[in-house]
Amino acid sequence: MFIEKHQDELIYMTSTLIPLRHAFTTRYGGVSEDHLATLNLLSDKGDEPERVRENFRRVAALFGVGEDDCAVTKQVHGNTVRIVTEADRHRCLTPVPYEADGIVTATRGLPIFCFTADCVPVLLCDERHGVIGAIHCGWRSSVGDILHNALTRMESLGAKPETVCAAIGPAIGKCCFETDDDVPEAVTAWLGGDTEGFFTRRADGKTLVDLRAANKRRLVQLGVPAGQIDVSEECTFCSHEKYWSHRYTKGKRGGQAAVICLNCQAP
């Protein structure tokens, strides 16, 4: 179950299935202004750098670190997953020296971030073996099997699929994710045809796609027990006042983050 939490100015979502401290941020609790108000975590949307830094500082503080003490994705809608360590603590607002739509770690005290604004954020947690992941699952990354790559990287650090818990956060829902035929065709190929209930064909030739459910199905296929996977019911397009939505704003938007840290217990 997803629940809303408040910490000072911040409003964020958490899953009761994830035992470590984590957050799916919303638009609320930052200092950005105008169409980027208020909690924008992206530096490439025309925001004032000092505002982005302060927004990062507020989120990082949830995990007891500074804004320069986190590891982040550099997303290109690919399927690369990087193992990050102490050496990957990123100085806020500087270029990220790698490309990766997902990151995993066994480093304690290192919050890891991925960013979304309609795409599906997935947090992975194997508390027993001390491994976590933050994965950006846009449709291209999803059908590129980024979750398989993520679990493979986590297993290399000692994790096991059967002891992984997953939280699939707020994202564009089936109600609003309107696509051409290329998306359902790619999802069908990716899941080996195991797509019952994921598509609704409309009279105008478009298809509505449930990308969150598709990612849950893939996790189950990869060995994560279905009962250990939590899925948010919030649609970022429908709830565009609470979440950043690329489609609703036609690209004039900021970004939210999914964050998890290995040594912090959930409050």
Secondary structure by P-SEA (a helix, b strand, c coil): cbbbbbccccccccccccccccccccccccccccccccccccccccccaaaaaaaaaaaaaaaccccccbbbbbcccccccccccccccccccccccccccbbbbccccbbbbbbbcccbbbbbbcccccccccccccaaaaaaaaaaaaaaaaaaaccccccbbbbbccccccccccccaaaaaaaaaaaccccccccccccccbbbbaaaaaaaaaaaaaccccccbbbbccccccccccbbbcccccccccccbbbbbcccccc
